[in-house]
Amino acid sequence: MVMRSYGLQNHINDALGCGAGDYLPELAAIQEKFAVMASHQYENDHPWLYGETFNNYPVGASLNKKIQTIADGIKAIGSPLKLYEGEAKQHWWTGEFLTEKKTKTVPQYKLNFKSHNLRFDLDDGDDLGRVHVQMYEVEPSDQGSWYDCKFFWLELLKPLLLEHCGFFSIWGRAAYSVDHSVKGSPPPEKDWRRGYRFMGWDSGLKPIYVNKLQLLYLRLGFICNPIQMLEVERGNLDQQQANEVHLLSDKGAEDFKKEFGSEVYNEFKKYDYRRVKQWREIQRQRSAKIDSVTAAKIKKETLTQLKERRKILEL
């Protein structure tokens, strides 16, 4: 059952009379004020960067030691990646009614190879040394190639950042951006990044659907955030909100296995493209336990529920 908020108009009507909204013109101003507050609170809860600008020439030397390490690494291993420094803006709202806008400039960095760009930042206070992805972009004309994508992430980024430079992981949110163009410019309801892929059946014979954008990263070898997965199991977080993904270094993967065990690690890696045959065999066995009519019915119901929950989450 989904509980919807009672609504500002209903609360006002309760206090001033059922028809208050029809004859008190000052209510329009009150409603507008609270609508603006709600909008600004949403921006505070979902901060984003905008107005990105980058230098025209690749980094040769940088005052940031971590960035200098990356620049040196590119030269040392002969990587075709190009590194750029830049900045972006971010704002938030303060004051009693969230009417005061504050803006700051945030350092931004970009690794480029042909039409592929990784925009990222680094937290100096992060002892683990993780690379935080702000945006992964591919020019629309070159979108759709799994092999190019895999080459960029696993043949270029991982060897440079995780193995040579020694960062623990590359991480970010697998969430689509309305500011990033998609090949064919489809309407939202047909945008592949918002779609779901049926992956089979869990051990309880319940259908598994995964967001297609998140699945792209899981195929590449990323893992979901274990803490978010735990919150999903506890009922504190919707599965569709658990979209944080991490690409671990080889050392990070070994540390994960020591902490949680190989069985848990394998569960997190089950959608890795290198494990497709294993997953297909598991699904062959599970599919044999459910008839086709029942399977189709359950799949349809589950997918409908997923889409309905997404509508609520996006409100």
Summary of the structure (lengths in Angstrom):
residues: 315
radius of gyration: 23.3
end to end distance: 16.4
largest distance: 74.2
contacts: 799
relative contact order: 0.08
helix: 47%
strand: 23%
